[in-house]
Amino acid sequence: MYSAIGAQARYLPKYFTIPLGELTLPESTLKKNLLFSLYSLETVLRAKFLILGLG
């Protein structure tokens, strides 16, 4: 179980990465993309917690 969590943790940072091209977009678009990334991360974590029986 710990190895599975460790493997998942390695992939989490990709949800927080913002391509450099997006930094030139209007702020509202950047915020939407960031919120969507956080929402996606929350959804993934919730699904993993349910699968692991922690939720």
N, C-alpha and C positions, 0 to 999 in steps of 0.2 A: 504494500500500500504506500509506503514512504517513497519507494522508487517511482511509482506512478505519479505521485504528487510532484516529485522533483522533475520528472519529465514534462509535466504540464507547465510547471513554473518557468521552464526554459522557453516555452513558446509564448508566454504572456506578453513580453515586451513588444511583440509585433503589433499588438492592438493599440499601442501608444505612439507608434512611430508615425510621423506626418511627413509625407514626401516634401522635399524642398519646394517643388513647384506650387504646392498648395499655400505656402506662406505668402505668395504674391496675390492670392485671391482676396476678394473682399472679406472683411472680418466676419460678416454674418455667415458666409459660406464656410469659412474656417471653423467657426463655432459649431455649425451644423455637423460638419464632418467629425469634429472632436466628440460632440455629444453622441453621434452615431457609434463612434468607436467605443466610447464608454458603455453605451447601451449594449453593444455586441459583447463586450467583455463581461458585463454583468450577466447577460443571458447564458454565455458559455460557462461561467462559474456556477450559476444556479443549476444548470444541467449537470455539471460534474458533481456538484454536491448531492444532487438527487441520485445520481448513479452510484456514488460512494455511500449513500445512505446517511449523509450528514445533514441533509436539509429537512 
